[in-house]
């Protein structure tokens, strides 16, 4: 029991130390002049820019897909028209 109580006290002490460190990190994020806060805000800005870029690229991909489908339809129509004209040319000969 004594060993478990010692371990419990040790873990509680370590937990307090970790909570203090966490509070210090939270405080450093609140102050925009700290290095950690600057890096955090820079990373956050970069993330937002990448998300915007990803959205733009997804929209462009969708536009290209629609354009490709239109071109495939045109190709099929032109192939049919070419076959018709080829058979008409053979009949004329």
PDB file with one MODEL, atoms N, CA, C and O in Angstrom:
MODEL        1
ATOM      1  N   UNK A   1       0.842  -1.193   0.000  1.00  0.00           N
ATOM      2  CA  UNK A   1       0.000   0.000   0.000  1.00  0.00           C
ATOM      3  C   UNK A   1       0.879   1.245   0.000  1.00  0.00           C
ATOM      4  O   UNK A   1       0.602   2.209  -0.713  1.00  0.00           O
ATOM      5  N   UNK A   2       1.930   1.217   0.798  1.00  0.00           N
ATOM      6  CA  UNK A   2       2.829   2.374   0.878  1.00  0.00           C
ATOM      7  C   UNK A   2       3.487   2.636  -0.477  1.00  0.00           C
ATOM      8  O   UNK A   2       3.646   3.788  -0.882  1.00  0.00           O
ATOM      9  N   UNK A   3       3.865   1.576  -1.167  1.00  0.00           N
ATOM     10  CA  UNK A   3       4.490   1.735  -2.486  1.00  0.00           C
ATOM     11  C   UNK A   3       3.502   2.343  -3.471  1.00  0.00           C
ATOM     12  O   UNK A   3       3.862   3.194  -4.285  1.00  0.00           O
ATOM     13  N   UNK A   4       2.268   1.903  -3.390  1.00  0.00           N
ATOM     14  CA  UNK A   4       1.247   2.460  -4.280  1.00  0.00           C
ATOM     15  C   UNK A   4       0.974   3.924  -3.962  1.00  0.00           C
ATOM     16  O   UNK A   4       0.765   4.732  -4.868  1.00  0.00           O
ATOM     17  N   UNK A   5       0.976   4.269  -2.664  1.00  0.00           N
ATOM     18  CA  UNK A   5       0.769   5.664  -2.281  1.00  0.00           C
ATOM     19  C   UNK A   5       1.933   6.524  -2.759  1.00  0.00           C
ATOM     20  O   UNK A   5       1.726   7.648  -3.216  1.00  0.00           O
ATOM     21  N   UNK A   6       3.143   6.009  -2.657  1.00  0.00           N
ATOM     22  CA  UNK A   6       4.316   6.739  -3.157  1.00  0.00           C
ATOM     23  C   UNK A   6       4.216   6.948  -4.666  1.00  0.00           C
ATOM     24  O   UNK A   6       4.498   8.031  -5.179  1.00  0.00           O
ATOM     25  N   UNK A   7       3.809   5.891  -5.363  1.00  0.00           N
ATOM     26  CA  UNK A   7       3.668   5.995  -6.819  1.00  0.00           C
ATOM     27  C   UNK A   7       2.568   6.992  -7.173  1.00  0.00           C
ATOM     28  O   UNK A   7       2.706   7.775  -8.114  1.00  0.00           O
ATOM     29  N   UNK A   8       1.470   6.956  -6.406  1.00  0.00           N
ATOM     30  CA  UNK A   8       0.372   7.898  -6.637  1.00  0.00           C
ATOM     31  C   UNK A   8       0.851   9.324  -6.425  1.00  0.00           C
ATOM     32  O   UNK A   8       0.571  10.201  -7.241  1.00  0.00           O
ATOM     33  N   UNK A   9       1.572   9.563  -5.331  1.00  0.00           N
ATOM     34  CA  UNK A   9       2.096  10.905  -5.054  1.00  0.00           C
ATOM     35  C   UNK A   9       3.060  11.349  -6.147  1.00  0.00           C
ATOM     36  O   UNK A   9       3.048  12.506  -6.569  1.00  0.00           O
ATOM     37  N   UNK A  10       3.878  10.438  -6.590  1.00  0.00           N
ATOM     38  CA  UNK A  10       4.825  10.757  -7.655  1.00  0.00           C
ATOM     39  C   UNK A  10       4.080  11.131  -8.933  1.00  0.00           C
ATOM     40  O   UNK A  10       4.425  12.111  -9.594  1.00  0.00           O
ATOM     41  N   UNK A  11       3.065  10.354  -9.275  1.00  0.00           N
ATOM     42  CA  UNK A  11       2.288  10.636 -10.487  1.00  0.00           C
ATOM     43  C   UNK A  11       1.507  11.949 -10.368  1.00  0.00           C
ATOM     44  O   UNK A  11       1.379  12.696 -11.338  1.00  0.00           O
ATOM     45  N   UNK A  12       0.992  12.218  -9.172  1.00  0.00           N
ATOM     46  CA  UNK A  12       0.284  13.488  -8.965  1.00  0.00           C
ATOM     47  C   UNK A  12       1.240  14.666  -9.119  1.00  0.00           C
ATOM     48  O   UNK A  12       0.888  15.692  -9.700  1.00  0.00           O
ATOM     49  N   UNK A  13       2.442  14.508  -8.596  1.00  0.00           N
ATOM     50  CA  UNK A  13       3.455  15.559  -8.714  1.00  0.00           C
ATOM     51  C   UNK A  13       3.828  15.773 -10.174  1.00  0.00           C
ATOM     52  O   UNK A  13       3.917  16.909 -10.640  1.00  0.00           O
ATOM     53  N   UNK A  14       4.043  14.691 -10.883  1.00  0.00           N
ATOM     54  CA  UNK A  14       4.377  14.780 -12.307  1.00  0.00           C
ATOM     55  C   UNK A  14       3.227  15.410 -13.089  1.00  0.00           C
ATOM     56  O   UNK A  14       3.451  16.187 -14.018  1.00  0.00           O
ATOM     57  N   UNK A  15       2.000  15.071 -12.710  1.00  0.00           N
ATOM     58  CA  UNK A  15       0.824  15.631 -13.369  1.00  0.00           C
ATOM     59  C   UNK A  15       0.761  17.146 -13.152  1.00  0.00           C
ATOM     60  O   UNK A  15       0.434  17.893 -14.075  1.00  0.00           O
ATOM     61  N   UNK A  16       1.070  17.594 -11.944  1.00  0.00           N
ATOM     62  CA  UNK A  16       1.084  19.031 -11.661  1.00  0.00           C
ATOM     63  C   UNK A  16       2.138  19.739 -12.498  1.00  0.00           C
ATOM     64  O   UNK A  16       1.894  20.815 -13.045  1.00  0.00           O
ATOM     65  N   UNK A  17       3.309  19.127 -12.591  1.00  0.00           N
ATOM     66  CA  UNK A  17       4.391  19.713 -13.387  1.00  0.00           C
ATOM     67  C   UNK A  17       3.961  19.831 -14.853  1.00  0.00           C
ATOM     68  O   UNK A  17       4.182  20.859 -15.493  1.00  0.00           O
ATOM     69  N   UNK A  18       3.351  18.780 -15.366  1.00  0.00           N
ATOM     70  CA  UNK A  18       2.904  18.795 -16.766  1.00  0.00           C
ATOM     71  C   UNK A  18       1.804  19.837 -16.977  1.00  0.00           C
ATOM     72  O   UNK A  18       1.791  20.525 -17.998  1.00  0.00           O
ATOM     73  N   UNK A  19       0.888  19.958 -16.024  1.00  0.00           N
ATOM     74  CA  UNK A  19      -0.168  20.975 -16.134  1.00  0.00           C
ATOM     75  C   UNK A  19       0.413  22.378 -16.115  1.00  0.00           C
ATOM     76  O   UNK A  19      -0.056  23.256 -16.839  1.00  0.00           O
ATOM     77  N   UNK A  20       1.446  22.598 -15.279  1.00  0.00           N
ATOM     78  CA  UNK A  20       2.120  23.905 -15.255  1.00  0.00           C
ATOM     79  C   UNK A  20       2.768  24.204 -16.603  1.00  0.00           C
ATOM     80  O   UNK A  20       2.662  25.315 -17.121  1.00  0.00           O
ATOM     81  N   UNK A  21       3.435  23.208 -17.161  1.00  0.00           N
ATOM     82  CA  UNK A  21       4.073  23.400 -18.471  1.00  0.00           C
ATOM     83  C   UNK A  21       3.030  23.686 -19.544  1.00  0.00           C
ATOM     84  O   UNK A  21       3.245  24.516 -20.426  1.00  0.00           O
ATOM     85  N   UNK A  22       1.900  22.991 -19.459  1.00  0.00           N
ATOM     86  CA  UNK A  22       0.822  23.208 -20.417  1.00  0.00           C
ATOM     87  C   UNK A  22       0.276  24.624 -20.308  1.00  0.00           C
ATOM     88  O   UNK A  22       0.020  25.277 -21.320  1.00  0.00           O
ATOM     89  N   UNK A  23       0.098  25.096 -19.078  1.00  0.00           N
ATOM     90  CA  UNK A  23      -0.368  26.470 -18.879  1.00  0.00           C
ATOM     91  C   UNK A  23       0.637  27.470 -19.438  1.00  0.00           C
ATOM     92  O   UNK A  23       0.249  28.471 -20.041  1.00  0.00           O
ATOM     93  N   UNK A  24       1.926  27.204 -19.240  1.00  0.00           N
ATOM     94  CA  UNK A  24       2.953  28.096 -19.781  1.00  0.00           C
ATOM     95  C   UNK A  24       2.879  28.138 -21.307  1.00  0.00           C
ATOM     96  O   UNK A  24       3.003  29.202 -21.913  1.00  0.00           O
ATOM     97  N   UNK A  25       2.678  26.976 -21.920  1.00  0.00           N
ATOM     98  CA  UNK A  25       2.561  26.950 -23.380  1.00  0.00           C
ATOM     99  C   UNK A  25       1.317  27.683 -23.842  1.00  0.00           C
ATOM    100  O   UNK A  25       1.351  28.418 -24.829  1.00  0.00           O
ATOM    101  N   UNK A  26       0.216  27.483 -23.126  1.00  0.00           N
ATOM    102  CA  UNK A  26      -1.014  28.209 -23.474  1.00  0.00           C
ATOM    103  C   UNK A  26      -0.804  29.709 -23.340  1.00  0.00           C
ATOM    104  O   UNK A  26      -1.251  30.479 -24.190  1.00  0.00           O
ATOM    105  N   UNK A  27      -0.125  30.128 -22.277  1.00  0.00           N
ATOM    106  CA  UNK A  27       0.154  31.547 -22.077  1.00  0.00           C
ATOM    107  C   UNK A  27       1.054  32.086 -23.186  1.00  0.00           C
ATOM    108  O   UNK A  27       0.879  33.216 -23.643  1.00  0.00           O
ATOM    109  N   UNK A  28       2.012  31.276 -23.613  1.00  0.00           N
ATOM    110  CA  UNK A  28       2.920  31.742 -24.669  1.00  0.00           C
ATOM    111  C   UNK A  28       2.188  31.871 -26.001  1.00  0.00           C
ATOM    112  O   UNK A  28       2.575  32.685 -26.839  1.00  0.00           O
ATOM    113  N   UNK A  29       1.129  31.074 -26.209  1.00  0.00           N
ATOM    114  CA  UNK A  29       0.345  31.219 -27.438  1.00  0.00           C
ATOM    115  C   UNK A  29      -0.521  32.469 -27.398  1.00  0.00           C
ATOM    116  O   UNK A  29      -0.822  33.059 -28.435  1.00  0.00           O
ATOM    117  N   UNK A  30      -0.916  32.868 -26.202  1.00  0.00           N
ATOM    118  CA  UNK A  30      -1.747  34.064 -26.071  1.00  0.00           C
ATOM    119  C   UNK A  30      -0.949  35.332 -26.338  1.00  0.00           C
ATOM    120  O   UNK A  30      -1.511  36.330 -26.789  1.00  0.00           O
ATOM    121  N   UNK A  31       0.337  35.306 -26.070  1.00  0.00           N
ATOM    122  CA  UNK A  31       1.193  36.462 -26.311  1.00  0.00           C
ATOM    123  C   UNK A  31       1.736  36.375 -27.736  1.00  0.00           C
ATOM    124  O   UNK A  31       2.579  35.523 -28.019  1.00  0.00           O
ATOM    125  N   UNK A  32       1.263  37.249 -28.646  1.00  0.00           N
ATOM    126  CA  UNK A  32       1.658  37.146 -30.057  1.00  0.00           C
ATOM    127  C   UNK A  32       3.127  37.457 -30.327  1.00  0.00           C
ATOM    128  O   UNK A  32       3.583  37.293 -31.458  1.00  0.00           O
ATOM    129  N   UNK A  33       3.879  37.900 -29.320  1.00  0.00           N
ATOM    130  CA  UNK A  33       5.279  38.253 -29.537  1.00  0.00           C
ATOM    131  C   UNK A  33       6.236  37.098 -29.267  1.00  0.00           C
ATOM    132  O   UNK A  33       7.428  37.222 -29.548  1.00  0.00           O
ATOM    133  N   UNK A  34       5.758  35.991 -28.736  1.00  0.00           N
ATOM    134  CA  UNK A  34       6.654  34.874 -28.446  1.00  0.00           C
ATOM    135  C   UNK A  34       6.942  34.084 -29.721  1.00  0.00           C
ATOM    136  O   UNK A  34       6.174  34.115 -30.682  1.00  0.00           O
ATOM    137  N   UNK A  35       8.044  33.392 -29.699  1.00  0.00           N
ATOM    138  CA  UNK A  35       8.459  32.598 -30.860  1.00  0.00           C
ATOM    139  C   UNK A  35       7.452  31.488 -31.132  1.00  0.00           C
ATOM    140  O   UNK A  35       7.109  31.209 -32.281  1.00  0.00           O
ATOM    141  N   UNK A  36       6.986  30.863 -30.063  1.00  0.00           N
ATOM    142  CA  UNK A  36       6.023  29.771 -30.224  1.00  0.00           C
ATOM    143  C   UNK A  36       4.741  30.287 -30.866  1.00  0.00           C
ATOM    144  O   UNK A  36       4.201  29.658 -31.776  1.00  0.00           O
ATOM    145  N   UNK A  37       4.256  31.429 -30.391  1.00  0.00           N
ATOM    146  CA  UNK A  37       3.024  31.999 -30.939  1.00  0.00           C
ATOM    147  C   UNK A  37       3.209  32.378 -32.406  1.00  0.00           C
ATOM    148  O   UNK A  37       2.324  32.153 -33.231  1.00  0.00           O
ATOM    149  N   UNK A  38       4.370  32.958 -32.721  1.00  0.00           N
ATOM    150  CA  UNK A  38       4.631  33.337 -34.116  1.00  0.00           C
ATOM    151  C   UNK A  38       4.645  32.106 -35.020  1.00  0.00           C
ATOM    152  O   UNK A  38       4.078  32.118 -36.113  1.00  0.00           O
ATOM    153  N   UNK A  39       5.298  31.049 -34.551  1.00  0.00           N
ATOM    154  CA  UNK A  39       5.333  29.817 -35.342  1.00  0.00           C
ATOM    155  C   UNK A  39       3.939  29.220 -35.483  1.00  0.00           C
ATOM    156  O   UNK A  39       3.570  28.729 -36.549  1.00  0.00           O
ATOM    157  N   UNK A  40       3.164  29.266 -34.396  1.00  0.00           N
ATOM    158  CA  UNK A  40       1.806  28.725 -34.419  1.00  0.00           C
ATOM    159  C   UNK A  40       0.945  29.490 -35.411  1.00  0.00           C
ATOM    160  O   UNK A  40       0.263  28.889 -36.241  1.00  0.00           O
ATOM    161  N   UNK A  41       0.976  30.821 -35.327  1.00  0.00           N
ATOM    162  CA  UNK A  41       0.158  31.622 -36.229  1.00  0.00           C
ATOM    163  C   UNK A  41       0.631  31.495 -37.670  1.00  0.00           C
ATOM    164  O   UNK A  41      -0.177  31.523 -38.599  1.00  0.00           O
ATOM    165  N   UNK A  42       1.927  31.356 -37.855  1.00  0.00           N
ATOM    166  CA  UNK A  42       2.463  31.143 -39.199  1.00  0.00           C
ATOM    167  C   UNK A  42       1.984  29.808 -39.759  1.00  0.00           C
ATOM    168  O   UNK A  42       1.584  29.723 -40.920  1.00  0.00           O
ATOM    169  N   UNK A  43       2.026  28.778 -38.941  1.00  0.00           N
ATOM    170  CA  UNK A  43       1.555  27.466 -39.383  1.00  0.00           C
ATOM    171  C   UNK A  43       0.058  27.490 -39.660  1.00  0.00           C
ATOM    172  O   UNK A  43      -0.420  26.866 -40.607  1.00  0.00           O
ATOM    173  N   UNK A  44      -0.677  28.220 -38.820  1.00  0.00           N
ATOM    174  CA  UNK A  44      -2.118  28.328 -39.019  1.00  0.00           C
ATOM    175  C   UNK A  44      -2.425  29.063 -40.330  1.00  0.00           C
ATOM    176  O   UNK A  44      -3.322  28.660 -41.070  1.00  0.00           O
ATOM    177  N   UNK A  45      -1.696  30.119 -40.612  1.00  0.00           N
ATOM    178  CA  UNK A  45      -1.879  30.859 -41.855  1.00  0.00           C
ATOM    179  C   UNK A  45      -1.535  29.987 -43.056  1.00  0.00           C
ATOM    180  O   UNK A  45      -2.248  29.991 -44.060  1.00  0.00           O
ATOM    181  N   UNK A  46      -0.455  29.251 -42.949  1.00  0.00           N
ATOM    182  CA  UNK A  46      -0.054  28.362 -44.032  1.00  0.00           C
ATOM    183  C   UNK A  46      -1.110  27.277 -44.260  1.00  0.00           C
ATOM    184  O   UNK A  46      -1.399  26.919 -45.401  1.00  0.00           O
ATOM    185  N   UNK A  47      -1.675  26.763 -43.185  1.00  0.00           N
ATOM    186  CA  UNK A  47      -2.730  25.762 -43.301  1.00  0.00           C
ATOM    187  C   UNK A  47      -3.940  26.338 -44.026  1.00  0.00           C
ATOM    188  O   UNK A  47      -4.504  25.685 -44.903  1.00  0.00           O
ATOM    189  N   UNK A  48      -4.340  27.548 -43.671  1.00  0.00           N
ATOM    190  CA  UNK A  48      -5.480  28.182 -44.331  1.00  0.00           C
ATOM    191  C   UNK A  48      -5.197  28.405 -45.816  1.00  0.00           C
ATOM    192  O   UNK A  48      -6.070  28.193 -46.658  1.00  0.00           O
ATOM    193  N   UNK A  49      -3.977  28.834 -46.133  1.00  0.00           N
ATOM    194  CA  UNK A  49      -3.619  29.051 -47.536  1.00  0.00           C
ATOM    195  C   UNK A  49      -3.646  27.738 -48.314  1.00  0.00           C
ATOM    196  O   UNK A  49      -4.110  27.695 -49.453  1.00  0.00           O
ATOM    197  N   UNK A  50      -3.151  26.680 -47.700  1.00  0.00           N
ATOM    198  CA  UNK A  50      -3.165  25.375 -48.365  1.00  0.00           C
ATOM    199  C   UNK A  50      -4.586  24.852 -48.545  1.00  0.00           C
ATOM    200  O   UNK A  50      -4.891  24.215 -49.553  1.00  0.00           O
ATOM    201  N   UNK A  51      -5.450  25.117 -47.576  1.00  0.00           N
ATOM    202  CA  UNK A  51      -6.838  24.703 -47.711  1.00  0.00           C
ATOM    203  C   UNK A  51      -7.519  25.455 -48.857  1.00  0.00           C
ATOM    204  O   UNK A  51      -8.281  24.869 -49.626  1.00  0.00           O
ATOM    205  N   UNK A  52      -7.238  26.759 -48.965  1.00  0.00           N
ATOM    206  CA  UNK A  52      -7.789  27.550 -50.059  1.00  0.00           C
ATOM    207  C   UNK A  52      -7.258  27.046 -51.408  1.00  0.00           C
ATOM    208  O   UNK A  52      -8.012  26.922 -52.373  1.00  0.00           O
ATOM    209  N   UNK A  53      -5.979  26.763 -51.459  1.00  0.00           N
ATOM    210  CA  UNK A  53      -5.369  26.243 -52.684  1.00  0.00           C
ATOM    211  C   UNK A  53      -5.977  24.890 -53.043  1.00  0.00           C
ATOM    212  O   UNK A  53      -6.252  24.623 -54.213  1.00  0.00           O
ATOM    213  N   UNK A  54      -6.187  24.040 -52.048  1.00  0.00           N
ATOM    214  CA  UNK A  54      -6.795  22.738 -52.279  1.00  0.00           C
ATOM    215  C   UNK A  54      -8.215  22.901 -52.823  1.00  0.00           C
ATOM    216  O   UNK A  54      -8.609  22.189 -53.747  1.00  0.00           O
ATOM    217  N   UNK A  55      -8.978  23.825 -52.260  1.00  0.00           N
ATOM    218  CA  UNK A  55     -10.337  24.079 -52.730  1.00  0.00           C
ATOM    219  C   UNK A  55     -10.310  24.557 -54.179  1.00  0.00           C
ATOM    220  O   UNK A  55     -11.111  24.113 -55.001  1.00  0.00           O
ATOM    221  N   UNK A  56      -9.378  25.471 -54.486  1.00  0.00           N
ATOM    222  CA  UNK A  56      -9.269  25.991 -55.852  1.00  0.00           C
ATOM    223  C   UNK A  56      -8.905  24.881 -56.830  1.00  0.00           C
ATOM    224  O   UNK A  56      -9.458  24.809 -57.927  1.00  0.00           O
ATOM    225  N   UNK A  57      -7.973  24.016 -56.431  1.00  0.00           N
ATOM    226  CA  UNK A  57      -7.558  22.919 -57.298  1.00  0.00           C
ATOM    227  C   UNK A  57      -8.677  21.892 -57.488  1.00  0.00           C
ATOM    228  O   UNK A  57      -8.829  21.333 -58.574  1.00  0.00           O
ATOM    229  N   UNK A  58      -9.457  21.642 -56.436  1.00  0.00           N
ATOM    230  CA  UNK A  58     -10.591  20.724 -56.558  1.00  0.00           C
ATOM    231  C   UNK A  58     -11.618  21.284 -57.538  1.00  0.00           C
ATOM    232  O   UNK A  58     -12.171  20.544 -58.350  1.00  0.00           O
ATOM    233  N   UNK A  59     -11.874  22.594 -57.462  1.00  0.00           N
ATOM    234  CA  UNK A  59     -12.820  23.228 -58.380  1.00  0.00           C
ATOM    235  C   UNK A  59     -12.301  23.139 -59.816  1.00  0.00           C
ATOM    236  O   UNK A  59     -13.063  22.847 -60.737  1.00  0.00           O
ATOM    237  N   UNK A  60     -11.006  23.392 -60.003  1.00  0.00           N
ATOM    238  CA  UNK A  60     -10.422  23.303 -61.345  1.00  0.00           C
ATOM    239  C   UNK A  60     -10.495  21.873 -61.861  1.00  0.00           C
ATOM    240  O   UNK A  60     -10.761  21.655 -63.043  1.00  0.00           O
ATOM    241  N   UNK A  61     -10.262  20.901 -60.993  1.00  0.00           N
ATOM    242  CA  UNK A  61     -10.345  19.499 -61.388  1.00  0.00           C
ATOM    243  C   UNK A  61     -11.753  19.166 -61.867  1.00  0.00           C
ATOM    244  O   UNK A  61     -11.929  18.488 -62.880  1.00  0.00           O
ATOM    245  N   UNK A  62     -12.752  19.646 -61.135  1.00  0.00           N
ATOM    246  CA  UNK A  62     -14.143  19.400 -61.538  1.00  0.00           C
ATOM    247  C   UNK A  62     -14.442  20.050 -62.887  1.00  0.00           C
ATOM    248  O   UNK A  62     -15.117  19.460 -63.731  1.00  0.00           O
ATOM    249  N   UNK A  63     -13.935  21.275 -63.087  1.00  0.00           N
ATOM    250  CA  UNK A  63     -14.135  21.954 -64.372  1.00  0.00           C
ATOM    251  C   UNK A  63     -13.488  21.166 -65.512  1.00  0.00           C
ATOM    252  O   UNK A  63     -14.085  21.002 -66.576  1.00  0.00           O
ATOM    253  N   UNK A  64     -12.274  20.683 -65.288  1.00  0.00           N
ATOM    254  CA  UNK A  64     -11.587  19.907 -66.323  1.00  0.00           C
ATOM    255  C   UNK A  64     -12.300  18.587 -66.603  1.00  0.00           C
ATOM    256  O   UNK A  64     -12.330  18.126 -67.744  1.00  0.00           O
ATOM    257  N   UNK A  65     -12.869  17.984 -65.570  1.00  0.00           N
ATOM    258  CA  UNK A  65     -13.605  16.731 -65.760  1.00  0.00           C
ATOM    259  C   UNK A  65     -14.824  16.968 -66.663  1.00  0.00           C
ATOM    260  O   UNK A  65     -15.091  16.183 -67.573  1.00  0.00           O
ATOM    261  N   UNK A  66     -15.559  18.055 -66.402  1.00  0.00           N
ATOM    262  CA  UNK A  66     -16.721  18.385 -67.229  1.00  0.00           C
ATOM    263  C   UNK A  66     -16.273  18.675 -68.658  1.00  0.00           C
ATOM    264  O   UNK A  66     -16.902  18.227 -69.617  1.00  0.00           O
ATOM    265  N   UNK A  67     -15.191  19.421 -68.794  1.00  0.00           N
ATOM    266  CA  UNK A  67     -14.676  19.740 -70.128  1.00  0.00           C
ATOM    267  C   UNK A  67     -14.248  18.465 -70.860  1.00  0.00           C
ATOM    268  O   UNK A  67     -14.507  18.318 -72.055  1.00  0.00           O
ATOM    269  N   UNK A  68     -13.606  17.562 -70.160  1.00  0.00           N
ATOM    270  CA  UNK A  68     -13.163  16.298 -70.751  1.00  0.00           C
ATOM    271  C   UNK A  68     -14.367  15.474 -71.205  1.00  0.00           C
ATOM    272  O   UNK A  68     -14.339  14.876 -72.281  1.00  0.00           O
ATOM    273  N   UNK A  69     -15.422  15.441 -70.392  1.00  0.00           N
ATOM    274  CA  UNK A  69     -16.628  14.705 -70.774  1.00  0.00           C
ATOM    275  C   UNK A  69     -17.244  15.302 -72.036  1.00  0.00           C
ATOM    276  O   UNK A  69     -17.700  14.567 -72.912  1.00  0.00           O
ATOM    277  N   UNK A  70     -17.260  16.638 -72.133  1.00  0.00           N
ATOM    278  CA  UNK A  70     -17.775  17.296 -73.338  1.00  0.00           C
ATOM    279  C   UNK A  70     -16.938  16.935 -74.559  1.00  0.00           C
ATOM    280  O   UNK A  70     -17.475  16.664 -75.633  1.00  0.00           O
ATOM    281  N   UNK A  71     -15.618  16.932 -74.385  1.00  0.00           N
ATOM    282  CA  UNK A  71     -14.740  16.586 -75.500  1.00  0.00           C
ATOM    283  C   UNK A  71     -14.929  15.128 -75.928  1.00  0.00           C
ATOM    284  O   UNK A  71     -14.875  14.816 -77.118  1.00  0.00           O
ATOM    285  N   UNK A  72     -15.149  14.242 -74.961  1.00  0.00           N
ATOM    286  CA  UNK A  72     -15.390  12.837 -75.302  1.00  0.00           C
ATOM    287  C   UNK A  72     -16.686  12.691 -76.088  1.00  0.00           C
ATOM    288  O   UNK A  72     -16.748  11.906 -77.035  1.00  0.00           O
ATOM    289  N   UNK A  73     -17.721  13.433 -75.711  1.00  0.00           N
ATOM    290  CA  UNK A  73     -18.986  13.404 -76.455  1.00  0.00           C
ATOM    291  C   UNK A  73     -18.777  13.912 -77.883  1.00  0.00           C
ATOM    292  O   UNK A  73     -19.278  13.325 -78.842  1.00  0.00           O
ATOM    293  N   UNK A  74     -18.036  15.002 -78.010  1.00  0.00           N
ATOM    294  CA  UNK A  74     -17.750  15.550 -79.337  1.00  0.00           C
ATOM    295  C   UNK A  74     -16.973  14.544 -80.177  1.00  0.00           C
ATOM    296  O   UNK A  74     -17.234  14.393 -81.370  1.00  0.00           O
ATOM    297  N   UNK A  75     -16.017  13.856 -79.554  1.00  0.00           N
ATOM    298  CA  UNK A  75     -15.223  12.868 -80.271  1.00  0.00           C
ATOM    299  C   UNK A  75     -16.111  11.750 -80.802  1.00  0.00           C
ATOM    300  O   UNK A  75     -15.969  11.334 -81.952  1.00  0.00           O
ATOM    301  N   UNK A  76     -17.015  11.271 -79.976  1.00  0.00           N
ATOM    302  CA  UNK A  76     -17.920  10.202 -80.412  1.00  0.00           C
ATOM    303  C   UNK A  76     -18.801  10.680 -81.559  1.00  0.00           C
ATOM    304  O   UNK A  76     -18.996   9.960 -82.539  1.00  0.00           O
ATOM    305  N   UNK A  77     -19.334  11.898 -81.437  1.00  0.00           N
ATOM    306  CA  UNK A  77     -20.167  12.454 -82.512  1.00  0.00           C
ATOM    307  C   UNK A  77     -19.366  12.604 -83.804  1.00  0.00           C
ATOM    308  O   UNK A  77     -19.857  12.286 -84.887  1.00  0.00           O
ATOM    309  N   UNK A  78     -18.136  13.088 -83.683  1.00  0.00           N
ATOM    310  CA  UNK A  78     -17.302  13.267 -84.876  1.00  0.00           C
ATOM    311  C   UNK A  78     -16.923  11.924 -85.502  1.00  0.00           C
ATOM    312  O   UNK A  78     -16.832  11.803 -86.724  1.00  0.00           O
ATOM    313  N   UNK A  79     -16.703  10.913 -84.650  1.00  0.00           N
ATOM    314  CA  UNK A  79     -16.405   9.590 -85.197  1.00  0.00           C
ATOM    315  C   UNK A  79     -17.615   9.037 -85.959  1.00  0.00           C
ATOM    316  O   UNK A  79     -17.457   8.448 -87.028  1.00  0.00           O
ATOM    317  N   UNK A  80     -18.808   9.222 -85.417  1.00  0.00           N
ATOM    318  CA  UNK A  80     -20.014   8.782 -86.123  1.00  0.00           C
ATOM    319  C   UNK A  80     -20.187   9.545 -87.432  1.00  0.00           C
ATOM    320  O   UNK A  80     -20.517   8.958 -88.463  1.00  0.00           O
ATOM    321  N   UNK A  81     -19.965  10.843 -87.383  1.00  0.00           N
ATOM    322  CA  UNK A  81     -20.088  11.667 -88.599  1.00  0.00           C
ATOM    323  C   UNK A  81     -19.044  11.235 -89.628  1.00  0.00           C
ATOM    324  O   UNK A  81     -19.332  11.172 -90.823  1.00  0.00           O
ATOM    325  N   UNK A  82     -17.841  10.942 -89.163  1.00  0.00           N
ATOM    326  CA  UNK A  82     -16.785  10.495 -90.064  1.00  0.00           C
ATOM    327  C   UNK A  82     -17.171   9.163 -90.712  1.00  0.00           C
ATOM    328  O   UNK A  82     -16.966   8.969 -91.910  1.00  0.00           O
ATOM    329  N   UNK A  83     -17.725   8.252 -89.921  1.00  0.00           N
ATOM    330  CA  UNK A  83     -18.174   6.970 -90.480  1.00  0.00           C
ATOM    331  C   UNK A  83     -19.274   7.168 -91.520  1.00  0.00           C
ATOM    332  O   UNK A  83     -19.272   6.515 -92.564  1.00  0.00           O
ATOM    333  N   UNK A  84     -20.211   8.070 -91.235  1.00  0.00           N
ATOM    334  CA  UNK A  84     -21.277   8.356 -92.195  1.00  0.00           C
ATOM    335  C   UNK A  84     -20.708   8.917 -93.496  1.00  0.00           C
ATOM    336  O   UNK A  84     -21.083   8.490 -94.588  1.00  0.00           O
ATOM    337  N   UNK A  85     -19.792   9.884 -93.360  1.00  0.00           N
ATOM    338  CA  UNK A  85     -19.211  10.497 -94.549  1.00  0.00           C
ATOM    339  C   UNK A  85     -18.359   9.501 -95.329  1.00  0.00           C
ATOM    340  O   UNK A  85     -18.316   9.535 -96.559  1.00  0.00           O
ATOM    341  N   UNK A  86     -17.678   8.610 -94.599  1.00  0.00           N
ATOM    342  CA  UNK A  86     -16.870   7.591 -95.283  1.00  0.00           C
ATOM    343  C   UNK A  86     -17.756   6.659 -96.079  1.00  0.00           C
ATOM    344  O   UNK A  86     -17.442   6.311 -97.217  1.00  0.00           O
ATOM    345  N   UNK A  87     -18.870   6.252 -95.479  1.00  0.00           N
ATOM    346  CA  UNK A  87     -19.759   5.349 -96.219  1.00  0.00           C
ATOM    347  C   UNK A  87     -20.425   6.073 -97.385  1.00  0.00           C
ATOM    348  O   UNK A  87     -20.655   5.458 -98.427  1.00  0.00           O
ATOM    349  N   UNK A  88     -20.738   7.346 -97.246  1.00  0.00           N
ATOM    350  CA  UNK A  88     -21.296   8.114 -98.369  1.00  0.00           C
ATOM    351  C   UNK A  88     -20.256   8.260 -99.482  1.00  0.00           C
ATOM    352  O   UNK A  88     -20.592   8.186-100.664  1.00  0.00           O
ATOM    353  N   UNK A  89     -18.999   8.467 -99.101  1.00  0.00           N
ATOM    354  CA  UNK A  89     -17.951   8.609-100.112  1.00  0.00           C
ATOM    355  C   UNK A  89     -17.767   7.296-100.862  1.00  0.00           C
ATOM    356  O   UNK A  89     -17.544   7.296-102.073  1.00  0.00           O
ATOM    357  N   UNK A  90     -17.860   6.171-100.143  1.00  0.00           N
ATOM    358  CA  UNK A  90     -17.737   4.865-100.808  1.00  0.00           C
ATOM    359  C   UNK A  90     -18.909   4.622-101.740  1.00  0.00           C
ATOM    360  O   UNK A  90     -18.728   4.067-102.824  1.00  0.00           O
ATOM    361  N   UNK A  91     -20.093   5.021-101.347  1.00  0.00           N
ATOM    362  CA  UNK A  91     -21.264   4.878-102.225  1.00  0.00           C
ATOM    363  C   UNK A  91     -21.110   5.721-103.479  1.00  0.00           C
ATOM    364  O   UNK A  91     -21.492   5.293-104.568  1.00  0.00           O
ATOM    365  N   UNK A  92     -20.545   6.933-103.331  1.00  0.00           N
ATOM    366  CA  UNK A  92     -20.363   7.800-104.473  1.00  0.00           C
ATOM    367  C   UNK A  92     -19.378   7.209-105.473  1.00  0.00           C
ATOM    368  O   UNK A  92     -19.528   7.362-106.685  1.00  0.00           O
ATOM    369  N   UNK A  93     -18.369   6.531-104.938  1.00  0.00           N
ATOM    370  CA  UNK A  93     -17.376   5.953-105.826  1.00  0.00           C
ATOM    371  C   UNK A  93     -18.034   4.847-106.612  1.00  0.00           C
ATOM    372  O   UNK A  93     -17.384   4.204-107.437  1.00  0.00           O
TER     373      UNK A  93
ENDMDL
END
